[in-house]
Amino acid sequence: MDIKIGIINSPRELAFETKQSAEDIEQAVSEALTSQTHLSLQDEKGRKYVVAAAALAYVEFGAEEARRIGFVA
């Protein structure tokens, strides 16, 4: 699944792919916002991303299917 995280006062966004489900990510975002601590997610390569909840502008979930390579006829 593709994830994009917007950070307040930052012109760039974090973009990565993860194996976590949409429900898991939504739950992690909700918990981070209610507890006002941080959001912690892991990408497919094992790297962790930690963002302070107060700095979250948005979290965008992409499609859960794998990307296809090639041309469609």
mmCIF file as gemmi writes it, N, C-alpha and C atoms, coordinates in Angstrom:
data_model
loop_
_atom_site.group_PDB
_atom_site.id
_atom_site.type_symbol
_atom_site.label_atom_id
_atom_site.label_alt_id
_atom_site.label_comp_id
_atom_site.label_asym_id
_atom_site.label_entity_id
_atom_site.label_seq_id
_atom_site.pdbx_PDB_ins_code
_atom_site.Cartn_x
_atom_site.Cartn_y
_atom_site.Cartn_z
_atom_site.occupancy
_atom_site.B_iso_or_equiv
_atom_site.pdbx_formal_charge
_atom_site.auth_seq_id
_atom_site.auth_asym_id
_atom_site.pdbx_PDB_model_num
ATOM 1 N N . MET Axp A 1 ? 0.84 -1.167 0 1 0 ? 1 A 1
ATOM 2 C CA . MET Axp A 1 ? 0 0 0 1 0 ? 1 A 1
ATOM 3 C C . MET Axp A 1 ? 0.887 1.231 0 1 0 ? 1 A 1
ATOM 4 N N . ASP Axp A 2 ? 0.513 2.205 -0.797 1 0 ? 2 A 1
ATOM 5 C CA . ASP Axp A 2 ? 1.232 3.475 -0.849 1 0 ? 2 A 1
ATOM 6 C C . ASP Axp A 2 ? 0.736 4.387 0.268 1 0 ? 2 A 1
ATOM 7 N N . ILE Axp A 3 ? 1.675 5.053 0.945 1 0 ? 3 A 1
ATOM 8 C CA . ILE Axp A 3 ? 1.358 5.978 2.025 1 0 ? 3 A 1
ATOM 9 C C . ILE Axp A 3 ? 2.033 7.308 1.738 1 0 ? 3 A 1
ATOM 10 N N . LYS Axp A 4 ? 1.307 8.395 1.951 1 0 ? 4 A 1
ATOM 11 C CA . LYS Axp A 4 ? 1.88 9.743 1.877 1 0 ? 4 A 1
ATOM 12 C C . LYS Axp A 4 ? 1.504 10.465 3.168 1 0 ? 4 A 1
ATOM 13 N N . ILE Axp A 5 ? 2.513 11.054 3.81 1 0 ? 5 A 1
ATOM 14 C CA . ILE Axp A 5 ? 2.295 11.776 5.056 1 0 ? 5 A 1
ATOM 15 C C . ILE Axp A 5 ? 2.721 13.216 4.851 1 0 ? 5 A 1
ATOM 16 N N . GLY Axp A 6 ? 1.784 14.124 5.024 1 0 ? 6 A 1
ATOM 17 C CA . GLY Axp A 6 ? 2.08 15.54 4.944 1 0 ? 6 A 1
ATOM 18 C C . GLY Axp A 6 ? 2.463 16.06 6.31 1 0 ? 6 A 1
ATOM 19 N N . ILE Axp A 7 ? 3.485 16.895 6.355 1 0 ? 7 A 1
ATOM 20 C CA . ILE Axp A 7 ? 3.982 17.436 7.62 1 0 ? 7 A 1
ATOM 21 C C . ILE Axp A 7 ? 3.8 18.95 7.607 1 0 ? 7 A 1
ATOM 22 N N . ILE Axp A 8 ? 3.264 19.482 8.683 1 0 ? 8 A 1
ATOM 23 C CA . ILE Axp A 8 ? 3.018 20.925 8.799 1 0 ? 8 A 1
ATOM 24 C C . ILE Axp A 8 ? 4.33 21.687 8.638 1 0 ? 8 A 1
ATOM 25 N N . ASN Axp A 9 ? 4.288 22.794 7.896 1 0 ? 9 A 1
ATOM 26 C CA . ASN Axp A 9 ? 5.44 23.675 7.642 1 0 ? 9 A 1
ATOM 27 C C . ASN Axp A 9 ? 6.585 22.984 6.907 1 0 ? 9 A 1
ATOM 28 N N . SER Axp A 10 ? 6.256 21.953 6.123 1 0 ? 10 A 1
ATOM 29 C CA . SER Axp A 10 ? 7.262 21.273 5.313 1 0 ? 10 A 1
ATOM 30 C C . SER Axp A 10 ? 6.742 21.188 3.888 1 0 ? 10 A 1
ATOM 31 N N . PRO Axp A 11 ? 7.54 21.635 2.913 1 0 ? 11 A 1
ATOM 32 C CA . PRO Axp A 11 ? 7.074 21.602 1.522 1 0 ? 11 A 1
ATOM 33 C C . PRO Axp A 11 ? 7.043 20.192 0.919 1 0 ? 11 A 1
ATOM 34 N N . ARG Axp A 12 ? 7.704 19.24 1.553 1 0 ? 12 A 1
ATOM 35 C CA . ARG Axp A 12 ? 7.76 17.872 1.04 1 0 ? 12 A 1
ATOM 36 C C . ARG Axp A 12 ? 6.914 16.954 1.896 1 0 ? 12 A 1
ATOM 37 N N . GLU Axp A 13 ? 6.561 15.823 1.337 1 0 ? 13 A 1
ATOM 38 C CA . GLU Axp A 13 ? 5.809 14.824 2.073 1 0 ? 13 A 1
ATOM 39 C C . GLU Axp A 13 ? 6.61 13.534 2.14 1 0 ? 13 A 1
ATOM 40 N N . LEU Axp A 14 ? 6.333 12.71 3.135 1 0 ? 14 A 1
ATOM 41 C CA . LEU Axp A 14 ? 6.936 11.385 3.209 1 0 ? 14 A 1
ATOM 42 C C . LEU Axp A 14 ? 6.098 10.458 2.354 1 0 ? 14 A 1
ATOM 43 N N . ALA Axp A 15 ? 6.715 9.722 1.46 1 0 ? 15 A 1
ATOM 44 C CA . ALA Axp A 15 ? 6.006 8.783 0.604 1 0 ? 15 A 1
ATOM 45 C C . ALA Axp A 15 ? 6.76 7.454 0.615 1 0 ? 15 A 1
ATOM 46 N N . PHE Axp A 16 ? 6.036 6.373 0.902 1 0 ? 16 A 1
ATOM 47 C CA . PHE Axp A 16 ? 6.646 5.056 0.937 1 0 ? 16 A 1
ATOM 48 C C . PHE Axp A 16 ? 5.576 3.992 0.785 1 0 ? 16 A 1
ATOM 49 N N . GLU Axp A 17 ? 6.014 2.745 0.579 1 0 ? 17 A 1
ATOM 50 C CA . GLU Axp A 17 ? 5.111 1.614 0.479 1 0 ? 17 A 1
ATOM 51 C C . GLU Axp A 17 ? 5.255 0.769 1.73 1 0 ? 17 A 1
ATOM 52 N N . THR Axp A 18 ? 4.134 0.229 2.2 1 0 ? 18 A 1
ATOM 53 C CA . THR Axp A 18 ? 4.133 -0.587 3.397 1 0 ? 18 A 1
ATOM 54 C C . THR Axp A 18 ? 3.296 -1.834 3.19 1 0 ? 18 A 1
ATOM 55 N N . LYS Axp A 19 ? 3.558 -2.845 3.993 1 0 ? 19 A 1
ATOM 56 C CA . LYS Axp A 19 ? 2.772 -4.08 3.951 1 0 ? 19 A 1
ATOM 57 C C . LYS Axp A 19 ? 1.611 -4.027 4.938 1 0 ? 19 A 1
ATOM 58 N N . GLN Axp A 20 ? 1.538 -2.972 5.75 1 0 ? 20 A 1
ATOM 59 C CA . GLN Axp A 20 ? 0.466 -2.842 6.727 1 0 ? 20 A 1
ATOM 60 C C . GLN Axp A 20 ? -0.864 -2.602 6.013 1 0 ? 20 A 1
ATOM 61 N N . SER Axp A 21 ? -1.946 -3.077 6.613 1 0 ? 21 A 1
ATOM 62 C CA . SER Axp A 21 ? -3.265 -2.894 6.019 1 0 ? 21 A 1
ATOM 63 C C . SER Axp A 21 ? -3.77 -1.482 6.284 1 0 ? 21 A 1
ATOM 64 N N . ALA Axp A 22 ? -4.776 -1.081 5.544 1 0 ? 22 A 1
ATOM 65 C CA . ALA Axp A 22 ? -5.371 0.242 5.712 1 0 ? 22 A 1
ATOM 66 C C . ALA Axp A 22 ? -5.958 0.392 7.116 1 0 ? 22 A 1
ATOM 67 N N . GLU Axp A 23 ? -6.539 -0.67 7.644 1 0 ? 23 A 1
ATOM 68 C CA . GLU Axp A 23 ? -7.118 -0.627 8.99 1 0 ? 23 A 1
ATOM 69 C C . GLU Axp A 23 ? -6.042 -0.403 10.046 1 0 ? 23 A 1
ATOM 70 N N . ASP Axp A 24 ? -4.885 -1.078 9.891 1 0 ? 24 A 1
ATOM 71 C CA . ASP Axp A 24 ? -3.78 -0.917 10.841 1 0 ? 24 A 1
ATOM 72 C C . ASP Axp A 24 ? -3.245 0.52 10.821 1 0 ? 24 A 1
ATOM 73 N N . ILE Axp A 25 ? -3.12 1.073 9.631 1 0 ? 25 A 1
ATOM 74 C CA . ILE Axp A 25 ? -2.601 2.437 9.505 1 0 ? 25 A 1
ATOM 75 C C . ILE Axp A 25 ? -3.589 3.434 10.074 1 0 ? 25 A 1
ATOM 76 N N . GLU Axp A 26 ? -4.866 3.243 9.772 1 0 ? 26 A 1
ATOM 77 C CA . GLU Axp A 26 ? -5.887 4.146 10.3 1 0 ? 26 A 1
ATOM 78 C C . GLU Axp A 26 ? -5.93 4.104 11.823 1 0 ? 26 A 1
ATOM 79 N N . GLN Axp A 27 ? -5.788 2.924 12.401 1 0 ? 27 A 1
ATOM 80 C CA . GLN Axp A 27 ? -5.767 2.784 13.85 1 0 ? 27 A 1
ATOM 81 C C . GLN Axp A 27 ? -4.541 3.47 14.445 1 0 ? 27 A 1
ATOM 82 N N . ALA Axp A 28 ? -3.376 3.32 13.823 1 0 ? 28 A 1
ATOM 83 C CA . ALA Axp A 28 ? -2.152 3.952 14.318 1 0 ? 28 A 1
ATOM 84 C C . ALA Axp A 28 ? -2.267 5.472 14.269 1 0 ? 28 A 1
ATOM 85 N N . VAL Axp A 29 ? -2.843 6.006 13.186 1 0 ? 29 A 1
ATOM 86 C CA . VAL Axp A 29 ? -3.028 7.453 13.061 1 0 ? 29 A 1
ATOM 87 C C . VAL Axp A 29 ? -3.995 7.951 14.125 1 0 ? 29 A 1
ATOM 88 N N . SER Axp A 30 ? -5.09 7.235 14.311 1 0 ? 30 A 1
ATOM 89 C CA . SER Axp A 30 ? -6.086 7.627 15.314 1 0 ? 30 A 1
ATOM 90 C C . SER Axp A 30 ? -5.495 7.635 16.724 1 0 ? 30 A 1
ATOM 91 N N . GLU Axp A 31 ? -4.74 6.598 17.056 1 0 ? 31 A 1
ATOM 92 C CA . GLU Axp A 31 ? -4.107 6.525 18.377 1 0 ? 31 A 1
ATOM 93 C C . GLU Axp A 31 ? -3.093 7.651 18.573 1 0 ? 31 A 1
ATOM 94 N N . ALA Axp A 32 ? -2.337 7.96 17.532 1 0 ? 32 A 1
ATOM 95 C CA . ALA Axp A 32 ? -1.344 9.036 17.625 1 0 ? 32 A 1
ATOM 96 C C . ALA Axp A 32 ? -2.023 10.378 17.851 1 0 ? 32 A 1
ATOM 97 N N . LEU Axp A 33 ? -3.132 10.619 17.168 1 0 ? 33 A 1
ATOM 98 C CA . LEU Axp A 33 ? -3.827 11.898 17.3 1 0 ? 33 A 1
ATOM 99 C C . LEU Axp A 33 ? -4.531 12.041 18.653 1 0 ? 33 A 1
ATOM 100 N N . THR Axp A 34 ? -5.106 10.96 19.165 1 0 ? 34 A 1
ATOM 101 C CA . THR Axp A 34 ? -5.794 11.055 20.451 1 0 ? 34 A 1
ATOM 102 C C . THR Axp A 34 ? -4.823 11.155 21.623 1 0 ? 34 A 1
ATOM 103 N N . SER Axp A 35 ? -3.676 10.473 21.517 1 0 ? 35 A 1
ATOM 104 C CA . SER Axp A 35 ? -2.707 10.516 22.617 1 0 ? 35 A 1
ATOM 105 C C . SER Axp A 35 ? -1.724 11.676 22.478 1 0 ? 35 A 1
ATOM 106 N N . GLN Axp A 36 ? -1.709 12.331 21.302 1 0 ? 36 A 1
ATOM 107 C CA . GLN Axp A 36 ? -0.799 13.456 21.031 1 0 ? 36 A 1
ATOM 108 C C . GLN Axp A 36 ? 0.668 13.093 21.277 1 0 ? 36 A 1
ATOM 109 N N . THR Axp A 37 ? 1.065 11.883 20.846 1 0 ? 37 A 1
ATOM 110 C CA . THR Axp A 37 ? 2.47 11.483 20.976 1 0 ? 37 A 1
ATOM 111 C C . THR Axp A 37 ? 3.128 11.492 19.6 1 0 ? 37 A 1
ATOM 112 N N . HIS Axp A 38 ? 3.166 10.34 18.936 1 0 ? 38 A 1
ATOM 113 C CA . HIS Axp A 38 ? 3.797 10.254 17.624 1 0 ? 38 A 1
ATOM 114 C C . HIS Axp A 38 ? 3.159 9.132 16.804 1 0 ? 38 A 1
ATOM 115 N N . LEU Axp A 39 ? 3.342 9.219 15.495 1 0 ? 39 A 1
ATOM 116 C CA . LEU Axp A 39 ? 2.901 8.18 14.566 1 0 ? 39 A 1
ATOM 117 C C . LEU Axp A 39 ? 4.136 7.432 14.12 1 0 ? 39 A 1
ATOM 118 N N . SER Axp A 40 ? 4.103 6.116 14.223 1 0 ? 40 A 1
ATOM 119 C CA . SER Axp A 40 ? 5.232 5.284 13.831 1 0 ? 40 A 1
ATOM 120 C C . SER Axp A 40 ? 4.755 4.244 12.831 1 0 ? 40 A 1
ATOM 121 N N . LEU Axp A 41 ? 5.329 4.261 11.623 1 0 ? 41 A 1
ATOM 122 C CA . LEU Axp A 41 ? 4.99 3.296 10.576 1 0 ? 41 A 1
ATOM 123 C C . LEU Axp A 41 ? 6.27 2.713 10.004 1 0 ? 41 A 1
ATOM 124 N N . GLN Axp A 42 ? 6.151 1.523 9.404 1 0 ? 42 A 1
ATOM 125 C CA . GLN Axp A 42 ? 7.321 0.846 8.835 1 0 ? 42 A 1
ATOM 126 C C . GLN Axp A 42 ? 7.067 0.563 7.363 1 0 ? 42 A 1
ATOM 127 N N . ASP Axp A 43 ? 8.104 0.759 6.519 1 0 ? 43 A 1
ATOM 128 C CA . ASP Axp A 43 ? 7.946 0.494 5.094 1 0 ? 43 A 1
ATOM 129 C C . ASP Axp A 43 ? 8.282 -0.954 4.772 1 0 ? 43 A 1
ATOM 130 N N . GLU Axp A 44 ? 8.189 -1.309 3.49 1 0 ? 44 A 1
ATOM 131 C CA . GLU Axp A 44 ? 8.427 -2.685 3.055 1 0 ? 44 A 1
ATOM 132 C C . GLU Axp A 44 ? 9.864 -3.142 3.256 1 0 ? 44 A 1
ATOM 133 N N . LYS Axp A 45 ? 10.802 -2.214 3.323 1 0 ? 45 A 1
ATOM 134 C CA . LYS Axp A 45 ? 12.212 -2.556 3.482 1 0 ? 45 A 1
ATOM 135 C C . LYS Axp A 45 ? 12.651 -2.588 4.938 1 0 ? 45 A 1
ATOM 136 N N . GLY Axp A 46 ? 11.719 -2.332 5.861 1 0 ? 46 A 1
ATOM 137 C CA . GLY Axp A 46 ? 12.033 -2.392 7.281 1 0 ? 46 A 1
ATOM 138 C C . GLY Axp A 46 ? 12.401 -1.063 7.915 1 0 ? 46 A 1
ATOM 139 N N . ARG Axp A 47 ? 12.415 0.024 7.136 1 0 ? 47 A 1
ATOM 140 C CA . ARG Axp A 47 ? 12.716 1.343 7.707 1 0 ? 47 A 1
ATOM 141 C C . ARG Axp A 47 ? 11.507 1.86 8.461 1 0 ? 47 A 1
ATOM 142 N N . LYS Axp A 48 ? 11.766 2.538 9.583 1 0 ? 48 A 1
ATOM 143 C CA . LYS Axp A 48 ? 10.685 3.113 10.389 1 0 ? 48 A 1
ATOM 144 C C . LYS Axp A 48 ? 10.612 4.61 10.184 1 0 ? 48 A 1
ATOM 145 N N . TYR Axp A 49 ? 9.384 5.126 10.171 1 0 ? 49 A 1
ATOM 146 C CA . TYR Axp A 49 ? 9.131 6.557 10.057 1 0 ? 49 A 1
ATOM 147 C C . TYR Axp A 49 ? 8.359 6.974 11.298 1 0 ? 49 A 1
ATOM 148 N N . VAL Axp A 50 ? 8.876 7.959 12.008 1 0 ? 50 A 1
ATOM 149 C CA . VAL Axp A 50 ? 8.237 8.468 13.22 1 0 ? 50 A 1
ATOM 150 C C . VAL Axp A 50 ? 7.98 9.957 13.033 1 0 ? 50 A 1
ATOM 151 N N . VAL Axp A 51 ? 6.722 10.359 13.187 1 0 ? 51 A 1
ATOM 152 C CA . VAL Axp A 51 ? 6.328 11.756 13.01 1 0 ? 51 A 1
ATOM 153 C C . VAL Axp A 51 ? 5.527 12.173 14.238 1 0 ? 51 A 1
ATOM 154 N N . ALA Axp A 52 ? 5.85 13.326 14.785 1 0 ? 52 A 1
ATOM 155 C CA . ALA Axp A 52 ? 5.093 13.845 15.932 1 0 ? 52 A 1
ATOM 156 C C . ALA Axp A 52 ? 3.647 14.088 15.515 1 0 ? 52 A 1
ATOM 157 N N . ALA Axp A 53 ? 2.708 13.698 16.353 1 0 ? 53 A 1
ATOM 158 C CA . ALA Axp A 53 ? 1.285 13.844 16.035 1 0 ? 53 A 1
ATOM 159 C C . ALA Axp A 53 ? 0.92 15.304 15.792 1 0 ? 53 A 1
ATOM 160 N N . ALA Axp A 54 ? 1.54 16.223 16.506 1 0 ? 54 A 1
ATOM 161 C CA . ALA Axp A 54 ? 1.242 17.646 16.349 1 0 ? 54 A 1
ATOM 162 C C . ALA Axp A 54 ? 1.695 18.179 14.988 1 0 ? 54 A 1
ATOM 163 N N . ALA Axp A 55 ? 2.587 17.474 14.306 1 0 ? 55 A 1
ATOM 164 C CA . ALA Axp A 55 ? 3.111 17.923 13.02 1 0 ? 55 A 1
ATOM 165 C C . ALA Axp A 55 ? 2.38 17.309 11.832 1 0 ? 55 A 1
ATOM 166 N N . LEU Axp A 56 ? 1.427 16.402 12.084 1 0 ? 56 A 1
ATOM 167 C CA . LEU Axp A 56 ? 0.711 15.744 10.99 1 0 ? 56 A 1
ATOM 168 C C . LEU Axp A 56 ? -0.26 16.699 10.319 1 0 ? 56 A 1
ATOM 169 N N . ALA Axp A 57 ? -0.112 16.869 9.011 1 0 ? 57 A 1
ATOM 170 C CA . ALA Axp A 57 ? -1.071 17.65 8.237 1 0 ? 57 A 1
ATOM 171 C C . ALA Axp A 57 ? -2.111 16.711 7.632 1 0 ? 57 A 1
ATOM 172 N N . TYR Axp A 58 ? -1.666 15.584 7.058 1 0 ? 58 A 1
ATOM 173 C CA . TYR Axp A 58 ? -2.574 14.585 6.499 1 0 ? 58 A 1
ATOM 174 C C . TYR Axp A 58 ? -1.84 13.267 6.327 1 0 ? 58 A 1
ATOM 175 N N . VAL Axp A 59 ? -2.603 12.196 6.21 1 0 ? 59 A 1
ATOM 176 C CA . VAL Axp A 59 ? -2.078 10.874 5.89 1 0 ? 59 A 1
ATOM 177 C C . VAL Axp A 59 ? -2.946 10.332 4.76 1 0 ? 59 A 1
ATOM 178 N N . GLU Axp A 60 ? -2.324 10.046 3.623 1 0 ? 60 A 1
ATOM 179 C CA . GLU Axp A 60 ? -3.049 9.562 2.45 1 0 ? 60 A 1
ATOM 180 C C . GLU Axp A 60 ? -2.73 8.091 2.222 1 0 ? 60 A 1
ATOM 181 N N . PHE Axp A 61 ? -3.769 7.266 2.078 1 0 ? 61 A 1
ATOM 182 C CA . PHE Axp A 61 ? -3.6 5.842 1.821 1 0 ? 61 A 1
ATOM 183 C C . PHE Axp A 61 ? -3.795 5.615 0.336 1 0 ? 61 A 1
ATOM 184 N N . GLY Axp A 62 ? -2.916 4.827 -0.267 1 0 ? 62 A 1
ATOM 185 C CA . GLY Axp A 62 ? -3.057 4.497 -1.682 1 0 ? 62 A 1
ATOM 186 C C . GLY Axp A 62 ? -3.704 3.145 -1.86 1 0 ? 62 A 1
ATOM 187 N N . ALA Axp A 63 ? -3.593 2.604 -3.049 1 0 ? 63 A 1
ATOM 188 C CA . ALA Axp A 63 ? -4.168 1.307 -3.373 1 0 ? 63 A 1
ATOM 189 C C . ALA Axp A 63 ? -3.391 0.193 -2.689 1 0 ? 63 A 1
ATOM 190 N N . GLU Axp A 64 ? -4.093 -0.877 -2.329 1 0 ? 64 A 1
ATOM 191 C CA . GLU Axp A 64 ? -3.451 -2.003 -1.666 1 0 ? 64 A 1
ATOM 192 C C . GLU Axp A 64 ? -2.881 -3.021 -2.638 1 0 ? 64 A 1
ATOM 193 N N . GLU Axp A 65 ? -3.206 -2.917 -3.918 1 0 ? 65 A 1
ATOM 194 C CA . GLU Axp A 65 ? -2.691 -3.885 -4.883 1 0 ? 65 A 1
ATOM 195 C C . GLU Axp A 65 ? -1.306 -3.491 -5.361 1 0 ? 65 A 1
ATOM 196 N N . ALA Axp A 66 ? -0.564 -4.479 -5.834 1 0 ? 66 A 1
ATOM 197 C CA . ALA Axp A 66 ? 0.801 -4.241 -6.308 1 0 ? 66 A 1
ATOM 198 C C . ALA Axp A 66 ? 0.773 -3.467 -7.622 1 0 ? 66 A 1
ATOM 199 N N . ARG Axp A 67 ? 1.808 -2.7 -7.846 1 0 ? 67 A 1
ATOM 200 C CA . ARG Axp A 67 ? 1.92 -1.94 -9.085 1 0 ? 67 A 1
ATOM 201 C C . ARG Axp A 67 ? 2.201 -2.882 -10.243 1 0 ? 67 A 1
ATOM 202 N N . ARG Axp A 68 ? 1.634 -2.551 -11.389 1 0 ? 68 A 1
ATOM 203 C CA . ARG Axp A 68 ? 1.874 -3.351 -12.584 1 0 ? 68 A 1
ATOM 204 C C . ARG Axp A 68 ? 2.896 -2.641 -13.445 1 0 ? 68 A 1
ATOM 205 N N . ILE Axp A 69 ? 3.731 -3.445 -14.071 1 0 ? 69 A 1
ATOM 206 C CA . ILE Axp A 69 ? 4.766 -2.893 -14.935 1 0 ? 69 A 1
ATOM 207 C C . ILE Axp A 69 ? 4.432 -3.258 -16.377 1 0 ? 69 A 1
ATOM 208 N N . GLY Axp A 70 ? 4.565 -2.286 -17.265 1 0 ? 70 A 1
ATOM 209 C CA . GLY Axp A 70 ? 4.305 -2.545 -18.673 1 0 ? 70 A 1
ATOM 210 C C . GLY Axp A 70 ? 3.229 -1.627 -19.202 1 0 ? 70 A 1
ATOM 211 N N . PHE Axp A 71 ? 2.816 -1.89 -20.411 1 0 ? 71 A 1
ATOM 212 C CA . PHE Axp A 71 ? 1.812 -1.07 -21.069 1 0 ? 71 A 1
ATOM 213 C C . PHE Axp A 71 ? 0.497 -1.832 -21.148 1 0 ? 71 A 1
ATOM 214 N N . VAL Axp A 72 ? -0.581 -1.105 -21.038 1 0 ? 72 A 1
ATOM 215 C CA . VAL Axp A 72 ? -1.906 -1.697 -21.15 1 0 ? 72 A 1
ATOM 216 C C . VAL Axp A 72 ? -2.394 -1.455 -22.57 1 0 ? 72 A 1
ATOM 217 N N . ALA Axp A 73 ? -2.884 -2.499 -23.21 1 0 ? 73 A 1
ATOM 218 C CA . ALA Axp A 73 ? -3.353 -2.38 -24.595 1 0 ? 73 A 1
ATOM 219 C C . ALA Axp A 73 ? -4.809 -2.018 -24.65 1 0 ? 73 A 1
